[in-house]
Amino acid sequence: MDMLTQILNQFQQAPLVAWLWVIPLTLVVWFVPSILALFFNRKHLKLIVLANIPAGFSFIAWGACIVWAVTGRMTEKMRAQKNPADNIKHE
C-alpha cells in the first residue's frame, strides 16, 4: 500500500509539461491497432476502432487488435493465391 501511495504522490507532483507529453503519447500507443488498420485493413477499420477502445485495458486484447489490423488484406491475398480457380469467372 505504501508503494501505491508513493506512485500517487509522484503523479500529483508531476509538472504540467510532463502531462502534455504523457497523455498524447499514451493515446497514440493505445490506438496503434487503429492506425495500423488505417493502412492495412480498411475493410474493418470501424470495427477495429470500436474494439480497440476497451482493448487498451488488456495487453492480450490490444495485441489481438494489432493482429486483426495487420492481417486483413493478407488473408484475402493468400486465399486468392490458394484457390486461383475461384477467381475465374464462369459464363
C-alpha positions as CSV (number, residue, x, y, z in Angstrom):
1,M,0.0,0.0,0.0
2,D,2.9,2.3,0.7
3,M,4.2,1.8,-2.9
4,L,0.8,2.9,-4.3
5,T,0.8,6.0,-2.1
6,Q,4.3,6.9,-3.4
7,I,3.2,6.4,-7.0
8,L,0.1,8.6,-6.5
9,N,2.3,11.3,-4.9
10,Q,4.6,11.3,-7.8
11,F,1.7,11.7,-10.2
12,Q,0.4,14.6,-8.2
13,Q,3.8,16.3,-8.2
14,A,4.4,15.9,-12.0
15,P,4.6,19.2,-13.8
16,L,2.1,20.2,-16.5
17,V,4.7,19.9,-19.2
18,A,5.1,16.2,-18.4
19,W,1.3,15.6,-18.6
20,L,1.3,17.4,-22.0
21,W,3.7,14.7,-23.3
22,V,2.4,11.7,-21.4
23,I,-1.3,12.0,-22.4
24,P,-0.9,12.3,-26.2
25,L,1.8,9.6,-26.2
26,T,-0.5,7.3,-24.3
27,L,-3.3,7.9,-26.7
28,V,-1.0,7.2,-29.7
29,V,0.2,3.9,-28.2
30,W,-3.4,3.0,-27.2
31,F,-4.6,3.5,-30.8
32,V,-1.7,1.8,-32.6
33,P,-4.1,-1.0,-33.8
34,S,-6.4,1.6,-35.3
35,I,-3.6,3.4,-37.0
36,L,-2.3,0.1,-38.5
37,A,-5.9,-0.8,-39.6
38,L,-6.0,2.5,-41.5
39,F,-3.0,1.4,-43.6
40,F,-3.5,-2.4,-43.8
41,N,-7.2,-3.3,-43.3
42,R,-9.5,-0.6,-44.4
43,K,-12.4,-3.0,-44.8
44,H,-12.8,-3.5,-41.0
45,L,-11.5,-0.1,-39.9
46,K,-14.6,0.9,-37.9
47,L,-14.9,-2.4,-36.2
48,I,-11.2,-2.4,-35.2
49,V,-11.5,1.2,-33.8
50,L,-14.6,0.1,-31.8
51,A,-12.8,-3.0,-30.5
52,N,-9.6,-1.0,-29.8
53,I,-11.2,1.4,-27.3
54,P,-11.8,-1.2,-24.5
55,A,-8.9,-3.4,-25.7
56,G,-6.4,-0.9,-24.5
57,F,-7.0,-2.1,-20.9
58,S,-5.8,-5.6,-21.8
59,F,-2.4,-6.3,-23.4
60,I,-3.8,-9.5,-24.9
61,A,-6.8,-7.9,-26.4
62,W,-4.7,-5.0,-27.6
63,G,-2.3,-7.4,-29.3
64,A,-5.2,-9.3,-30.9
65,C,-6.4,-6.0,-32.3
66,I,-3.0,-5.4,-33.8
67,V,-3.0,-8.8,-35.4
68,W,-6.5,-8.2,-36.8
69,A,-5.5,-4.8,-38.1
70,V,-2.4,-6.1,-39.9
71,T,-3.8,-9.4,-41.4
72,G,-7.0,-8.3,-43.1
73,R,-5.7,-7.9,-46.7
74,M,-3.1,-10.6,-46.3
75,T,-5.8,-13.2,-45.7
76,E,-7.6,-12.2,-48.8
77,K,-4.4,-12.3,-50.9
78,M,-3.5,-15.7,-49.5
79,R,-7.0,-17.0,-50.2
80,A,-6.7,-15.8,-53.8
81,Q,-3.3,-17.5,-54.3
82,K,-4.5,-20.7,-52.7
83,N,-7.6,-21.2,-54.9
84,P,-6.9,-19.5,-58.3
85,A,-9.8,-21.4,-59.8
86,D,-12.2,-19.4,-57.6
87,N,-11.0,-16.1,-59.2
88,I,-12.0,-17.3,-62.8
89,K,-15.4,-16.0,-63.8
90,H,-17.7,-18.7,-65.2
91,E,-20.0,-17.7,-68.0
